[in-house]
Amino acid sequence: MLADLSPLIAATTQWLTRSYPASGGALAAALGEVQARQAVTVAAWLRYPTSTDAALVGMAGPGGSAGLDWITGADATAHDAEDDFAWRTWVDEVVASWAACLLTDGELARLAVAAIADGGHTSGVPVEFRRLVSPDTRDRQAAALLRHPDLLAPVAALHRPALHERLGPGQALIA
C-alpha cells in the first residue's frame, strides 16, 4: 500500500510549474520549481497528516487536474500523449489550491509550516521551507507568475476556507 505522498507532490508541483512557468532560463525554472514543491509539500502534509491518510489517497487517487485545467483555461484535449495524461491523474485539486494560497500569502505560509512542524511527516527531522516562507529577490523574480496573487486567485479561492479552517486556532492537525 502506498503510504507516501511523493507521486501526488510531484504531479501537483508539475501542474503548478506548467500552469505558471518561470521566465528567465534554467536557474529561474529550478527556483520556481523549488518554491512550488515546497508549497505543495506543506499543503499535502496538511491535507494528509497521517500515513493512513496518505495510504487512502494512494489507493483512491487524488482526482486529477481536469477541474484545475478548466478553471485556468488550459486545453485538456491538447494533452493527448499518454505520458502527459498519466501524471495529471495524480494532481490533487485541494493541495494545488492550498499551495496557491501559501505561495501568495507569506503569513499563511508561515502558519502552515508551523502547523506541520510536529506532524508525522517530518519524523523528528527538521525540514526547512525557506524559499516558501522567506523568498529572496531572485526567488520572487523566478516565480513572478507562480506567486502573483491575481493570477493564482481562481485556484487559491477554490479551497481557501478549508485551509483557514485547518490552520485556525485550536484546530487539530489530524482530521
C-alpha positions as CSV (number, residue, x, y, z in Angstrom):
1,M,0.0,0.0,0.0
2,L,1.3,3.4,-1.0
3,A,1.9,5.4,2.2
4,D,3.9,8.3,0.9
5,L,2.7,11.3,-1.0
6,S,5.6,11.7,-3.4
7,P,3.5,10.9,-6.6
8,L,0.9,13.5,-5.6
9,I,3.5,16.1,-4.6
10,A,5.4,15.6,-7.9
11,A,2.4,15.8,-10.1
12,T,0.8,18.8,-8.3
13,T,4.2,20.6,-8.4
14,Q,4.4,19.8,-12.2
15,W,0.9,21.1,-12.8
16,L,1.7,24.4,-11.0
17,T,5.0,25.0,-12.8
18,R,3.5,24.2,-16.1
19,S,0.5,26.4,-15.5
20,Y,2.6,29.3,-14.1
21,P,6.0,28.9,-15.7
22,A,9.1,30.8,-14.7
23,S,10.8,33.0,-17.2
24,G,14.5,33.7,-17.3
25,G,16.2,30.4,-18.1
26,A,17.1,27.2,-16.3
27,L,18.0,28.8,-13.0
28,A,14.7,30.6,-12.8
29,A,12.8,27.4,-13.7
30,A,14.7,25.5,-11.0
31,L,14.0,28.2,-8.4
32,G,10.3,28.3,-9.4
33,E,10.1,24.5,-9.1
34,V,11.7,24.5,-5.6
35,Q,9.1,27.1,-4.4
36,A,6.2,25.2,-5.9
37,R,7.5,21.9,-4.5
38,Q,7.8,23.4,-1.0
39,A,4.3,24.9,-1.1
40,V,2.8,21.6,-2.5
41,T,4.7,19.6,0.2
42,V,3.4,21.7,3.0
43,A,-0.1,21.7,1.6
44,A,-0.1,17.9,1.1
45,W,1.2,17.3,4.6
46,L,-1.6,19.5,6.0
47,R,-4.2,17.8,3.8
48,Y,-3.0,14.2,4.5
49,P,-1.4,14.4,8.0
50,T,-1.1,10.7,8.8
51,S,0.3,7.7,7.0
52,T,-3.3,6.3,6.9
53,D,-4.5,9.4,5.1
54,A,-1.6,9.1,2.6
55,A,-2.3,5.4,2.1
56,L,-6.0,6.2,1.4
57,V,-5.3,8.9,-1.2
58,G,-2.8,6.5,-2.7
59,M,-5.5,3.8,-3.1
60,A,-8.4,6.1,-4.1
61,G,-6.4,8.6,-6.1
62,P,-6.4,12.4,-5.7
63,G,-8.8,13.2,-8.5
64,G,-6.6,14.7,-11.3
65,S,-6.1,18.0,-12.9
66,A,-9.3,18.3,-15.1
67,G,-11.1,20.8,-12.8
68,L,-7.9,22.9,-12.4
69,D,-7.3,22.8,-16.2
70,W,-10.8,24.1,-16.8
71,I,-10.5,26.9,-14.2
72,T,-7.2,28.1,-15.6
73,G,-8.3,27.8,-19.2
74,A,-5.9,25.0,-20.2
75,D,-7.0,23.0,-23.2
76,A,-7.2,19.5,-21.8
77,T,-7.6,18.0,-25.2
78,A,-4.1,19.2,-26.1
79,H,-2.8,16.7,-23.6
80,D,-3.2,13.7,-25.8
81,A,0.1,12.0,-25.1
82,E,-0.3,9.0,-22.8
83,D,2.6,10.0,-20.5
84,D,1.2,13.6,-20.2
85,F,-2.2,12.2,-19.2
86,A,-0.8,9.7,-16.6
87,W,0.9,12.3,-14.3
88,R,-2.2,14.5,-14.5
89,T,-4.3,11.9,-12.7
90,W,-2.1,12.4,-9.6
91,V,-2.7,16.1,-9.3
92,D,-4.7,17.0,-6.2
93,E,-7.0,20.0,-6.6
94,V,-7.2,20.8,-2.9
95,V,-3.4,20.6,-2.5
96,A,-2.9,22.8,-5.6
97,S,-5.4,25.3,-4.2
98,W,-3.7,25.3,-0.7
99,A,-0.3,25.6,-2.3
100,A,-1.5,28.6,-4.3
101,C,-2.7,30.2,-1.1
102,L,0.7,29.6,0.5
103,L,2.6,31.0,-2.4
104,T,0.6,34.2,-2.4
105,D,0.3,34.8,1.3
106,G,3.6,34.8,3.3
107,E,1.8,34.9,6.7
108,L,-0.4,31.9,5.8
109,A,2.7,30.1,4.6
110,R,4.5,30.6,8.0
111,L,1.4,29.4,9.8
112,A,1.2,26.3,7.6
113,V,4.9,25.5,8.1
114,A,4.5,25.9,11.9
115,A,1.4,23.6,11.8
116,I,3.3,20.7,10.2
117,A,6.4,21.1,12.3
118,D,5.3,18.5,14.8
119,G,3.4,16.3,12.3
120,G,4.1,12.7,11.4
121,H,5.7,13.6,8.0
122,T,8.7,15.3,9.5
123,S,9.7,12.3,11.6
124,G,11.6,14.4,14.1
125,V,13.9,15.7,11.3
126,P,14.0,19.4,10.9
127,V,12.6,20.4,7.5
128,E,13.3,23.8,6.0
129,F,10.9,25.7,3.7
130,R,12.9,28.9,3.4
131,R,12.1,29.5,-0.3
132,L,8.4,29.3,0.5
133,V,8.4,31.4,3.7
134,S,11.3,33.8,3.1
135,P,11.9,34.1,-0.6
136,D,14.7,36.4,-1.7
137,T,14.6,38.8,-4.7
138,R,15.9,36.1,-7.1
139,D,13.2,33.7,-5.8
140,R,10.5,36.2,-6.3
141,Q,11.7,37.1,-9.8
142,A,11.9,33.5,-10.8
143,A,8.4,32.8,-9.6
144,A,6.7,36.0,-10.7
145,L,3.7,34.2,-12.2
146,L,3.7,31.5,-9.6
147,R,3.4,34.0,-6.7
148,H,1.2,36.5,-8.5
149,P,-2.0,36.8,-6.3
150,D,-4.3,37.9,-9.2
151,L,-3.2,35.1,-11.5
152,L,-3.5,32.4,-8.8
153,A,-6.7,33.8,-7.3
154,P,-9.1,31.4,-9.2
155,V,-7.1,28.4,-8.0
156,A,-6.5,29.7,-4.4
157,A,-10.2,30.6,-4.0
158,L,-11.3,27.0,-4.6
159,H,-10.4,25.7,-1.1
160,R,-9.1,28.7,0.8
161,P,-11.8,28.4,3.5
162,A,-10.8,24.8,4.3
163,L,-7.2,25.9,4.6
164,H,-8.1,28.7,7.0
165,E,-10.2,26.2,9.0
166,R,-7.3,23.7,9.2
167,L,-4.9,26.4,10.3
168,G,-7.4,28.1,12.7
169,P,-6.7,28.4,16.4
170,G,-7.3,25.2,18.3
171,Q,-7.6,23.0,15.3
172,A,-6.0,19.6,15.5
173,L,-3.6,18.7,12.7
174,I,-5.1,15.2,12.5
175,A,-8.6,15.2,10.9
